[in-house]
Amino acid sequence: MPDTERTWNIAAQLDDLRAQELWRELRPLDEAHGLTVRSGDREWINFSSNDYLGLAHSQEMQAALEDGIAKYGGGSGASRLVCGTHRSHVTLEEALAHFKGTEAALTFSSGFAVALGTIPALVGAGDTIILDKLCHASLVDAARLSGATIRVFPHNHLDKLERLLQTAQGRVLVVTESIFSMDGDAALLKEIVELKSRHGAWLLVDEAHAVGVLGPQGRGLSAALGVDQQVDLHLGTLSKAFGLSGGYLAASRQVIDLLINRARSFIYSTAPPMHLAHALTTMIDLISSRRGDLLRSKLHTNVGQAVQLLKDIGMSPPAVQAAILPVIIGEASQALAASARLRDSGFLIPCIRYPTVARGSARLRITLSAEHSVSQITALGSALQAAL
Ligand SMILES: *Cc1c(COP(=O)(O)O)cnc(C)c1O
C-alpha cells in the first residue's frame, strides 16, 4: 500500500506554518451587526471591515434586498450566456458604466473573478504585464494565468516602470491598485497615466479600496485626480464600500464585448442572484447621492481622527488617506501578540503577515468606517498605545 500520508504531508505542512507563526484559522462570530461583533458573550468593536460607508447593515440595504428577493427570489439558475441575461444585471451594469464614466461595464461574482477573467482575456504569450510590487493576489494570479511575460516594479517606483515600458514586448498592460489594500497609500496615478500613454501601453487600475471612498460621488482615486478618462480598464469590487458582493470591469464597449466572449470566470460561472444586482443598483445611487457625500465626509473625519492618534503615538500613517491605516510592526510573532492584546481589550484588528505582505513587515491593519463614533476611535487610540 502506498503511504499517502507521507506523500501528501498535510500534517507536516500545518506544523511548519505553526512553527513560522504563519498559521491562520477561521474564528466563527455569532453576530456581526454594524460595528459590533459578538462571539458567545464576548463583544468587540470592529476595525477590520472594508464596509467603509457602513452600507452593509444599513436600512437602505435591507430594504433593497427584501424588495429584490420579493421580485426575483433566489438564484439565477445558470450563467448569463446560457440562461439569458436578466434585466437587473443589465441595469446594474449601465449604472456602473455611468458611475465610472465608461461606455460599458461587466459584473462578475467577485472582484477576484474580475481579475482572473479580464487579464487573460486581453493579453497572453508574447505580451507583457507590468505590475506594482504590492498588487493584490488576484492581479498577480491573473497575470500568471494569462501566460504573458510578467515584470514587476518596486512600489510606486516610476523610473523602474519607465525602464520596463521601454523594453516591453507585444501588447503592454500596466497594472496597479489605486489605494493599496495593505498599505493604504496611493498609486502615483497621474504620473503612471502619463508614462503609459507615452509608451502606448494600457492601464488597469484596481479601485477596490477607493470607490465609494474617494473622488467626486465616490468615483475613486482616478476620478479624484482627473485622470479617469485615460484609464483603459477600471476594476472594482462590489464587496467593500458597496456593502454586498461581486466585482466589475468598466471599459469601452469593445473591451466589454470581448470579455463577454473570452473571460472564463464570467462565461463559466453562474450569474449572481438578481436580488444582489437589484440592491447594488440602489447602492450606486446612494453612494453617488448627497447622502453618499455625507457618509464620505463622516468617514474622512474619522480617518483624520485616527491619523492624529497614530501620529501621537509615533506612527506614520500614509500621506493620501483613504480608510486603511496600517501599523507596521515587523515580526509576525509581535504583530500577532499585539492583535491578541487588542482583541482582549475589545477591538477586532487583524494581524497581516506573509504571504499577504513581505516577511518582516507584519502589521496591524486598521480600517475605518463612516459608522465609527469619536469615542470608539479615542478608545482605540488608548488600546493601541497599551498593546504596542
Ligand atoms: C478585496 C480585493 C479584491 C477582491 O475583491 P472581492 O470582491 O473581495 O473578491 C481585488 N483587489 C483588491 C485590491 C482587493 O482588496
The ligand as an SDF file (V2000), in Angstrom:
LIG
                    3D

 15 15  0  0  0  0  0  0  0  0999 V2000
  -10.6750   42.6770   -1.9840 C   0  0  0  0  0  0  0  0  0  0  0  0
   -9.8600   42.9560   -3.1880 C   0  0  0  0  0  0  0  0  0  0  0  0
  -10.1310   42.3260   -4.3940 C   0  0  0  0  0  0  0  0  0  0  0  0
  -11.1070   41.1880   -4.4980 C   0  0  0  0  0  0  0  0  0  0  0  0
  -12.4210   41.5860   -4.3920 O   0  0  0  0  0  0  0  0  0  0  0  0
  -13.5130   40.5450   -3.8520 P   0  0  0  0  0  0  0  0  0  0  0  0
  -14.7920   41.1120   -4.2850 O   0  0  0  0  0  0  0  0  0  0  0  0
  -13.3310   40.5150   -2.3630 O   0  0  0  0  0  0  0  0  0  0  0  0
  -13.2080   39.2230   -4.4720 O   0  0  0  0  0  0  0  0  0  0  0  0
   -9.4170   42.7150   -5.5090 C   0  0  0  0  0  0  0  0  0  0  0  0
   -8.4790   43.6750   -5.4330 N   0  0  0  0  0  0  0  0  0  0  0  0
   -8.1700   44.2720   -4.2720 C   0  0  0  0  0  0  0  0  0  0  0  0
   -7.1200   45.3190   -4.2510 C   0  0  0  0  0  0  0  0  0  0  0  0
   -8.8400   43.9290   -3.1120 C   0  0  0  0  0  0  0  0  0  0  0  0
   -8.5140   44.4970   -1.9590 O   0  0  0  0  0  0  0  0  0  0  0  0
  1  2  1  0
  2  3  1  0
  2 14  2  0
  3  4  1  0
  3 10  2  0
  4  5  1  0
  5  6  1  0
  6  7  2  0
  6  8  1  0
  6  9  1  0
 10 11  1  0
 11 12  2  0
 12 13  1  0
 12 14  1  0
 14 15  1  0
M  END
$$$$
